[in-house]
């Protein structure tokens, strides 16, 4: 960016610019003004190795202004190009990204704007470039359109984060010339979502990560706001919203990891009184299924307490219905334990929703002992909260790893991580499978 400022101070450039159209003069003047005012964290990263710029910053750190200034400049610098702008909802796209105090309409010189259609979320520049807004709440709308680059605002707040992200990636495919690499700016206050953690982990590969706290832009914020944020100093919320730190999702979980009891690796399995397989099935009407999750529980009576359960197996997979039905039938034939204590599955529990309805009917026809589960009006948070005390009381056991003492077995780690991170998780299939089984038992 300093290179551009130096170029604008070159006498020959200034002479050529003086003869340029008013639109060019205004564009360069506006760009130069921004580059002299921008904080370090608001300056586009150097180099051409990256394709995604992730700006994790606290509230009021200037994320929106940063992305808006860069997107319009790219659109102006490369005539006739197309640029995506996305935010959590349609209202966010319009009210924040386009019409907000730091949005596109506020930072683009009016002389450069040919048309703005607020209904279509489309802003056209006089050089033929188009900036198109699409809400992340409607992932299917990303199918078809293609872009030279874009801006994803408040990425961590998207409801259909992975679905929308996947479709956006397919649309980032246009090039300006043979050297062009599509560029995507992601601005967000961080939350411990899977995709955010993944992008941070890709830093130095195809991702450039920039972080900034609210205080980096504090002089441009109101006195009232400064006073308000002070009350969150020293809190977990303050770490996330002010200092843009990604918190451990398990810290805010309903269930804590140390509530689960470890069944020692060297200890023989207990005598199982009852085997229950609990399923949370995917919605088949989606273009890409959510995972179907299964947890197998063995009910046993320990010597020092009431009836408990040992998690015998846990898996999740993206399965279309015919494959899912075959998988469930295969799992039903599994025998747990050895010798005289070996036991087959006594009951399959399936939530009565979506593909689960068809599965229940087909299992009944196959003479499988199956029961439909209806959670009633309780939402997912309430369901897990209802059974949390059962786990806290030490009545849910998980096998210990044979190679890492004090840790669960590898196949159980994904289940434990998801349950302990809920509700800050992308998927909640294991949570539903666990909560419905414990409520039923």
C-alpha positions as CSV (number, residue, x, y, z in Angstrom):
1,X,0.0,0.0,0.0
2,X,2.9,2.4,0.7
3,X,4.0,1.6,-2.8
4,X,0.8,3.1,-4.2
5,X,1.2,6.2,-2.1
6,X,4.8,6.6,-3.4
7,X,3.6,6.1,-7.0
8,X,1.0,8.9,-6.5
9,X,3.8,11.2,-5.4
10,X,5.8,10.6,-8.6
11,X,5.8,13.8,-10.7
12,X,5.1,11.9,-14.0
13,X,2.2,10.1,-12.4
14,X,0.8,13.3,-11.0
15,X,1.0,14.9,-14.4
16,X,-0.7,11.9,-16.1
17,X,-3.4,12.0,-13.4
18,X,-4.1,15.7,-13.9
19,X,-5.1,14.9,-17.4
20,X,-7.2,11.9,-16.4
21,X,-11.1,11.9,-16.2
22,X,-12.7,13.2,-13.0
23,X,-13.7,9.7,-12.1
24,X,-10.1,8.5,-12.0
25,X,-9.0,11.6,-10.1
26,X,-11.7,11.1,-7.5
27,X,-10.9,7.4,-7.1
28,X,-7.2,7.9,-6.6
29,X,-7.8,10.8,-4.2
30,X,-10.2,8.7,-2.1
31,X,-7.8,5.7,-2.1
32,X,-4.8,7.8,-1.1
33,X,-6.8,9.4,1.7
34,X,-7.8,6.0,3.1
35,X,-4.2,4.7,3.0
36,X,-3.0,7.6,5.0
37,X,-5.7,7.1,7.6
38,X,-5.8,3.3,7.9
39,X,-4.4,1.4,10.9
40,X,-1.8,-1.3,10.3
41,X,-4.4,-4.1,10.7
42,X,-6.6,-2.4,8.0
43,X,-3.9,-2.5,5.3
44,X,-4.1,-5.3,2.7
45,X,-1.4,-7.9,3.3
46,X,1.7,-7.8,1.0
47,X,2.5,-10.6,-1.4
48,X,0.5,-12.7,-3.8
49,X,0.8,-16.1,-2.0
50,X,-2.5,-15.8,-0.1
51,X,-6.1,-16.1,-1.4
52,X,-8.0,-15.6,1.9
53,X,-7.4,-12.7,4.2
54,X,-9.0,-13.4,7.6
55,X,-9.3,-10.3,9.8
56,X,-10.2,-11.4,13.3
57,X,-11.0,-8.2,15.3
58,X,-12.9,-7.0,18.3
59,X,-16.1,-4.9,18.2
60,X,-15.5,-1.5,16.6
61,X,-12.0,-2.3,15.4
62,X,-12.9,-1.2,11.8
63,X,-13.5,-4.5,10.1
64,X,-16.4,-3.3,8.0
65,X,-14.6,-0.2,6.8
66,X,-11.5,-2.2,6.0
67,X,-13.3,-4.7,3.7
68,X,-15.6,-2.1,2.1
69,X,-12.5,0.1,1.2
70,X,-10.7,-2.8,-0.3
71,X,-13.6,-4.3,-2.3
72,X,-14.6,-1.1,-4.0
73,X,-11.0,-0.4,-4.9
74,X,-10.5,-3.9,-6.5
75,X,-13.8,-3.3,-8.4
76,X,-12.5,0.0,-9.7
77,X,-9.0,-1.2,-10.4
78,X,-10.2,-4.0,-12.5
79,X,-13.1,-2.8,-14.8
80,X,-15.9,-5.2,-15.7
81,X,-15.2,-7.5,-12.7
82,X,-17.7,-9.1,-10.3
83,X,-17.4,-9.1,-6.5
84,X,-19.4,-11.0,-3.9
85,X,-20.5,-9.5,-0.5
86,X,-22.1,-11.8,2.0
87,X,-23.3,-11.4,5.6
88,X,-25.4,-13.5,8.0
89,X,-28.8,-12.2,6.7
90,X,-30.3,-10.2,3.9
91,X,-30.8,-7.3,6.4
92,X,-27.1,-7.5,7.4
93,X,-26.0,-7.4,3.7
94,X,-28.0,-4.2,3.1
95,X,-27.9,-2.4,6.4
96,X,-24.2,-3.1,7.3
97,X,-22.2,-4.0,4.1
98,X,-23.9,-1.7,1.6
99,X,-25.8,1.1,3.5
100,X,-24.0,1.1,6.9
101,X,-21.9,4.0,8.3
102,X,-18.8,2.2,7.1
103,X,-20.4,0.3,4.2
104,X,-19.8,0.5,0.5
105,X,-22.1,3.4,-0.2
106,X,-20.4,5.4,2.5
107,X,-16.8,4.9,1.2
108,X,-17.2,4.8,-2.6
109,X,-17.1,8.3,-4.2
110,X,-20.6,9.0,-5.6
111,X,-19.2,9.9,-9.0
112,X,-18.1,6.2,-9.4
113,X,-21.5,4.7,-8.8
114,X,-23.7,4.0,-11.8
115,X,-26.6,2.3,-10.0
116,X,-27.6,0.8,-6.7
117,X,-30.5,-1.7,-6.4
118,X,-31.3,-2.3,-2.7
119,X,-33.8,-5.0,-3.5
120,X,-31.3,-7.0,-5.5
121,X,-28.3,-6.0,-3.4
122,X,-26.4,-4.9,-6.5
123,X,-24.1,-2.0,-6.8
124,X,-22.7,-1.1,-10.3
125,X,-19.8,1.1,-10.9
126,X,-19.3,3.3,-14.0
127,X,-16.4,1.1,-15.1
128,X,-18.8,-1.9,-15.5
129,X,-17.8,-3.7,-12.3
130,X,-20.6,-5.3,-10.2
131,X,-20.7,-5.8,-6.4
132,X,-23.3,-8.4,-5.6
133,X,-24.7,-9.1,-2.1
134,X,-26.0,-12.6,-1.2
135,X,-27.1,-13.5,2.4
136,X,-25.4,-16.5,4.0
137,X,-28.8,-17.5,5.4
138,X,-29.6,-18.8,1.9
139,X,-26.7,-21.0,0.8
140,X,-28.4,-22.3,-2.3
141,X,-28.3,-18.8,-3.8
142,X,-24.5,-19.1,-4.1
143,X,-25.0,-21.8,-6.8
144,X,-24.5,-20.4,-10.2
145,X,-23.0,-16.9,-9.7
146,X,-19.2,-16.6,-10.2
147,X,-16.9,-13.9,-8.9
148,X,-13.3,-12.5,-9.1
149,X,-13.3,-12.2,-5.3
150,X,-15.4,-11.1,-2.4
151,X,-16.1,-10.2,1.2
152,X,-17.6,-12.5,3.9
153,X,-18.7,-10.4,6.9
154,X,-19.2,-11.7,10.4
155,X,-18.3,-15.2,9.2
156,X,-18.5,-16.8,12.7
157,X,-22.2,-15.7,13.0
158,X,-23.4,-17.5,9.9
159,X,-26.2,-20.1,10.7
160,X,-25.3,-22.3,7.7
161,X,-21.6,-21.7,7.9
162,X,-20.1,-24.7,6.2
163,X,-22.8,-25.0,3.6
164,X,-22.5,-21.4,2.6
165,X,-18.8,-21.4,2.6
166,X,-18.6,-24.5,0.4
167,X,-20.8,-22.9,-2.2
168,X,-18.8,-19.6,-2.1
169,X,-15.6,-21.5,-2.7
170,X,-17.1,-23.0,-5.9
171,X,-18.0,-19.5,-7.1
172,X,-14.5,-17.9,-6.6
173,X,-13.3,-18.9,-10.0
174,X,-13.0,-15.9,-12.3
175,X,-9.6,-14.4,-13.2
176,X,-8.6,-10.9,-14.3
177,X,-5.5,-12.2,-16.2
178,X,-3.1,-15.1,-16.1
179,X,-1.5,-13.8,-12.9
180,X,-4.7,-13.2,-11.0
181,X,-5.6,-15.2,-7.9
182,X,-9.1,-14.8,-6.5
183,X,-9.1,-13.0,-3.2
184,X,-11.6,-13.3,-0.4
185,X,-11.7,-11.1,2.7
186,X,-13.3,-12.6,5.8
187,X,-14.0,-10.1,8.6
188,X,-15.4,-11.4,11.9
189,X,-15.4,-11.2,15.6
190,X,-14.2,-14.8,16.3
191,X,-16.2,-17.6,17.8
192,X,-14.8,-21.2,18.1
193,X,-16.6,-22.5,15.0
194,X,-15.0,-25.4,13.1
195,X,-14.4,-23.3,10.0
196,X,-12.9,-20.4,11.8
197,X,-10.5,-22.7,13.6
198,X,-9.6,-24.4,10.3
199,X,-8.9,-21.1,8.6
200,X,-6.6,-20.0,11.5
201,X,-4.8,-23.3,11.1
202,X,-4.2,-22.6,7.5
203,X,-2.3,-19.4,8.2
204,X,0.8,-19.2,6.1
205,X,-0.5,-21.6,3.5
206,X,-3.3,-19.9,1.6
207,X,-4.6,-17.8,4.5
208,X,-3.2,-14.5,5.8
209,X,-4.4,-13.9,9.4
210,X,-4.6,-10.4,10.9
211,X,-5.8,-9.8,14.5
212,X,-6.8,-6.6,16.2
213,X,-8.5,-5.6,19.4
214,X,-11.2,-3.0,19.9
215,X,-8.5,-0.7,21.3
216,X,-6.7,-0.5,18.0
217,X,-9.5,1.8,16.8
218,X,-10.6,3.2,20.1
219,X,-10.0,6.9,19.1
220,X,-12.7,6.6,16.4
221,X,-15.3,5.2,18.8
222,X,-17.7,7.1,21.0
223,X,-16.9,7.9,24.7
224,X,-20.1,6.0,25.7
225,X,-18.9,2.9,23.9
226,X,-15.5,3.1,25.5
227,X,-17.2,3.1,28.9
228,X,-19.5,0.2,28.0
229,X,-16.7,-2.1,26.9
230,X,-14.7,-1.6,30.1
231,X,-17.2,-3.6,32.1
232,X,-16.3,-6.7,30.0
233,X,-12.6,-6.4,30.8
234,X,-11.3,-9.6,32.4
235,X,-14.3,-11.7,31.3
236,X,-14.5,-14.5,28.8
237,X,-16.8,-12.5,26.7
238,X,-14.3,-9.6,26.7
239,X,-11.6,-11.9,25.5
240,X,-13.7,-12.8,22.5
241,X,-15.5,-9.6,21.7
242,X,-12.8,-7.0,22.6
243,X,-9.5,-8.9,22.1
244,X,-10.7,-11.2,19.3
245,X,-9.4,-14.3,21.0
246,X,-10.8,-17.7,19.9
247,X,-12.0,-19.3,23.2
248,X,-11.9,-23.0,23.8
249,X,-15.5,-24.0,22.9
250,X,-15.6,-26.5,25.8
251,X,-15.2,-23.7,28.3
252,X,-18.8,-22.6,27.6
253,X,-20.2,-26.1,27.1
254,X,-23.2,-27.4,29.1
255,X,-21.4,-30.7,29.7
256,X,-17.8,-30.7,31.0
257,X,-15.2,-33.3,29.8
258,X,-14.2,-34.4,33.3
259,X,-17.8,-35.4,34.1
260,X,-17.4,-38.4,31.9
261,X,-15.8,-41.3,33.7
262,X,-13.0,-43.3,32.1
263,X,-13.3,-47.1,32.0
264,X,-9.7,-48.3,32.6
265,X,-8.1,-49.8,29.4
266,X,-6.8,-52.8,31.3
267,X,-10.1,-53.5,33.1
268,X,-12.5,-56.2,31.6
269,X,-15.8,-55.0,30.4
270,X,-18.7,-55.1,32.9
271,X,-21.5,-57.5,32.6
272,X,-24.0,-55.6,30.3
273,X,-27.7,-55.9,31.2
274,X,-29.0,-54.0,28.2
275,X,-27.7,-52.7,24.9
276,X,-29.2,-49.5,23.3
277,X,-28.2,-48.0,20.0
278,X,-29.3,-44.3,19.7
279,X,-29.6,-42.7,16.3
280,X,-29.8,-39.1,15.2
281,X,-30.6,-39.2,11.5
282,X,-29.8,-36.7,8.7
283,X,-32.4,-34.6,6.9
284,X,-32.5,-36.2,3.4
285,X,-34.0,-33.2,1.7
286,X,-30.7,-31.3,1.9
287,X,-28.4,-31.2,-1.1
288,X,-25.7,-32.5,1.2
289,X,-26.8,-34.4,4.2
290,X,-25.9,-33.6,7.8
291,X,-24.1,-36.5,9.4
292,X,-26.1,-39.4,10.8
293,X,-24.7,-40.2,14.3
294,X,-25.0,-43.4,16.4
295,X,-23.9,-44.1,20.0
296,X,-24.1,-47.6,21.4
297,X,-24.7,-47.8,25.1
298,X,-24.2,-50.8,27.4
299,X,-26.2,-50.6,30.6
300,X,-24.5,-52.1,33.7
301,X,-24.8,-52.2,37.5
302,X,-21.5,-51.1,39.2
303,X,-20.7,-52.3,42.7
304,X,-20.7,-48.8,44.1
305,X,-23.7,-47.0,42.6
306,X,-26.8,-47.0,40.6
307,X,-27.2,-48.2,37.0
308,X,-24.7,-46.7,34.6
309,X,-23.9,-46.8,30.9
310,X,-20.7,-47.6,29.1
311,X,-20.3,-46.1,25.6
312,X,-19.4,-49.1,23.5
313,X,-19.2,-47.4,20.1
314,X,-19.8,-44.0,18.5
315,X,-19.7,-43.0,14.8
316,X,-21.1,-40.4,12.4
317,X,-21.2,-40.4,8.7
318,X,-22.9,-38.6,5.8
319,X,-25.2,-41.2,4.4
320,X,-28.0,-41.1,1.9
321,X,-31.0,-43.0,3.1
322,X,-30.5,-46.4,1.4
323,X,-26.9,-46.6,2.7
324,X,-28.0,-45.4,6.1
325,X,-30.6,-48.1,6.4
326,X,-28.1,-50.8,5.5
327,X,-25.6,-49.4,8.0
328,X,-28.2,-49.5,10.8
329,X,-29.1,-53.1,10.0
330,X,-25.4,-54.1,10.1
331,X,-24.9,-52.3,13.4
332,X,-27.9,-54.1,14.8
333,X,-26.1,-57.4,14.3
334,X,-23.0,-56.4,16.3
335,X,-22.3,-58.5,19.4
336,X,-20.8,-56.8,22.4
337,X,-18.8,-58.5,25.1
338,X,-17.3,-62.0,25.0
339,X,-18.1,-65.5,26.1
340,X,-21.1,-66.0,28.3
341,X,-21.5,-62.3,28.8
342,X,-21.7,-61.5,25.1
343,X,-24.9,-59.6,24.2
344,X,-26.6,-58.4,21.1
345,X,-28.5,-55.1,20.7
346,X,-31.7,-55.0,22.7
347,X,-33.2,-51.8,21.3
348,X,-32.7,-49.2,18.5
349,X,-33.8,-45.7,19.4
350,X,-34.5,-43.3,16.6
351,X,-35.8,-39.8,16.7
352,X,-39.1,-39.6,14.9
353,X,-38.2,-36.9,12.4
354,X,-37.1,-36.5,8.7
355,X,-35.4,-39.7,7.5
356,X,-35.9,-41.2,10.9
357,X,-39.6,-41.8,10.2
358,X,-38.8,-43.9,7.2
359,X,-36.0,-45.7,9.1
360,X,-38.4,-46.7,11.9
361,X,-40.9,-48.1,9.5
362,X,-38.2,-50.1,7.6
363,X,-36.7,-51.5,10.8
364,X,-40.1,-52.6,12.0
365,X,-40.6,-54.5,8.7
366,X,-37.2,-56.1,9.2
367,X,-38.3,-57.3,12.7
368,X,-35.7,-55.1,14.5
369,X,-36.6,-54.0,18.0
370,X,-36.9,-50.2,17.4
371,X,-38.6,-47.4,19.3
372,X,-39.5,-44.0,18.0
373,X,-38.3,-41.1,20.1
374,X,-40.2,-37.8,20.3
375,X,-38.4,-35.0,22.3
376,X,-41.6,-33.0,22.7
377,X,-41.2,-29.2,22.8
378,X,-37.7,-29.2,24.3
379,X,-35.1,-27.6,22.1
380,X,-31.6,-29.1,21.7
381,X,-30.1,-27.0,24.5
382,X,-32.9,-28.1,26.9
383,X,-32.5,-31.7,25.9
384,X,-28.8,-31.8,26.8
385,X,-29.4,-29.8,29.9
386,X,-32.0,-32.3,31.1
387,X,-29.5,-35.1,31.1
388,X,-26.3,-33.2,32.0
389,X,-26.7,-34.1,35.7
390,X,-26.7,-37.8,34.8
391,X,-23.3,-37.3,33.2
392,X,-22.2,-35.1,36.1
393,X,-23.1,-37.8,38.6
394,X,-20.5,-40.1,36.9
395,X,-23.0,-42.5,35.4
396,X,-21.7,-42.3,31.9
397,X,-18.4,-44.2,31.2
398,X,-16.2,-44.1,28.1
399,X,-13.4,-46.5,27.4
400,X,-9.8,-45.3,28.1
401,X,-7.2,-45.2,25.4
402,X,-4.8,-48.1,25.6
403,X,-1.9,-45.9,24.4
404,X,-2.7,-42.6,26.1
405,X,-3.6,-43.0,29.8
406,X,-6.2,-40.5,30.9
407,X,-7.7,-40.0,27.5
408,X,-10.7,-41.5,25.8
409,X,-10.2,-43.8,22.8
410,X,-9.7,-42.2,19.5
411,X,-13.1,-43.2,18.1
412,X,-14.8,-41.5,21.1
413,X,-12.9,-38.2,20.9
414,X,-15.1,-36.6,18.3
415,X,-18.2,-37.5,20.3
416,X,-16.8,-36.1,23.6
417,X,-15.5,-32.9,21.9
418,X,-18.9,-32.2,20.2
419,X,-21.0,-32.8,23.3
420,X,-18.7,-30.7,25.5
421,X,-18.5,-27.9,23.0
422,X,-22.2,-27.7,22.4
423,X,-23.8,-25.2,21.6
424,X,-20.7,-23.8,20.0
425,X,-20.6,-26.6,17.4
426,X,-21.2,-26.9,13.7
427,X,-23.1,-30.1,14.1
428,X,-25.0,-31.5,17.1
429,X,-25.8,-35.0,16.0
430,X,-23.9,-36.8,18.8
431,X,-25.6,-34.4,21.3
432,X,-29.0,-35.5,20.2
433,X,-28.0,-39.2,20.2
434,X,-26.7,-38.9,23.7
435,X,-29.5,-36.8,25.2
436,X,-32.3,-39.0,23.8
437,X,-30.7,-42.2,25.0
438,X,-30.1,-41.0,28.5
439,X,-33.7,-39.5,28.7
440,X,-35.1,-42.8,27.5
441,X,-33.0,-44.9,29.9
